[in-house]
Amino acid sequence: QVQLVESGGGLVQAGGSLRLSCAASGRAATNYAMGWFRQAPGKEREFVAAISWSGGNTKYADSVKGRFTISRDNAKNTVYLQMNSLKPEDTAIYSCAADRRISSSVVLTETGEYNYWGQGTQVTVSS
């Protein structure tokens, strides 16, 4: 069992930056693939970024590619999402997710592939 807690959300102007963190507890997260998803009001939850548990493989949604960077520190059981050049359309609740995988290179991009979810953190980008 893994508990995930996100932090770092807030209000920022367009063009600004935020860094989200997702801390895992209850079990070492070193063999968990991790991902970030977001949900805007009235919209479906969508994939943002994902990272393998080794940290060697990453994937991004086209809408954030080149602006967001996912990383992890397995010693701290924490995954990060650095968000730069933020746009008003990035406004959403951002949630991290985790799922245990044997392979260190697997990257998961679908919501149904994850068993553990955080409660989410609000990101609001003003124009």
N, C-alpha and C positions, 0 to 999 in steps of 0.2 A: 504494500500500500504506500502510495506517495501523496503527500499534500503539497500543493503548489500555491504560492502567494506572489502576486504581482505587485509592483510598485513603480513609481516614476511617472505616472500619468499627470496631466494637468492641462492648463490653458496656455497656448502659445500663439504668437502671431505667424501668419503665413511667411514662409522662408526660414523660420526658426528651427530649432532642434530639441529633441527630447531623447532621453535614454531610459528605456524600460528594463526592469529586472524581474526575473522570475526565480524565486528561491524554492528549492525542493527540500522537503523534510520527511522524516519517517523511514527513509531508506536511502542509501547512497544512490545518487542519480547517474552514476558513471556508465551504466549500461542502458540508459533510456534515451531514445530518440526524442527530440523536443521540437515544438513548433509554436508559432504565434499565429493567431487568427484574430479577425476583427468583425464586429457587427455594428453597422450604423442603424439608426432608427428606421424601421419599416423595411429593412433589407435582410437578406439571408447572411448568415455567418460566412465569411470568406477567408481563404488561405492568404497569409501574408509572407511568412518565411519559415524555413525549417532547417534543422541541423542534425547530423548524425551524432551518435553518442561519442564517437572519437573526435568530433569537431572538424573532421577532414572534408566532409561533404555538406554543401548547403544548396538550398533552392529558394527562389523568390518568385512572388507574383510579378507579372509584367508591370503592374501599376506602381510597384515600389522599387523595381530593379534600378540600381545606380544611386538610390537615395537612402535605402535602409540597409543595415548590416546586422546579421545575426551572429552571435558568438557565444561561447560558453567557457566557464571555468569549473572544471569537474572537481577541483580541490575544494571549491566553495559551494558545490551543488547549485550553481546559478547559471541561468541563461540570460543573455542580454539582447535587446533590440535597439540599436542606435538608429534614430530616425532624423535625417537631415532634410533640408529643403521641403519642409512640411507644407502641405496644401490643405485648403478647407475640406476637400473631399477625403482627407485622411481622418477626419473626425469620426470617432467610433469608440466602442468599448473594445479594448484589446485584451485577449485572454491567451495564456500560455497553456500548452498541452504536453503530455508525456506518455510514452508507451515503451515498455521494456522490449528490447530486441537483442537477439544473440549476435547478429552481425553488427560490427562497429561502423559500417559504411551506409546503412540504410537511412534514407531520408523519407519522411512521411508527409504527404501533402493533403490528405483527405481527413475530414473530421471523424469519419467512422473508423479510422485507423488508430485513434487515440482513446485510451481508457481513463486517463486522468486529466482533469481540467482545473484551472484556477478560477477564482471568482471574477476576475477581470478588473481592469483599471481604465478610467475614462481619459481619453485624449480629445481635446477640443482645439481646433485650429481656426483662428479668426482671420477674416480677410482684411 
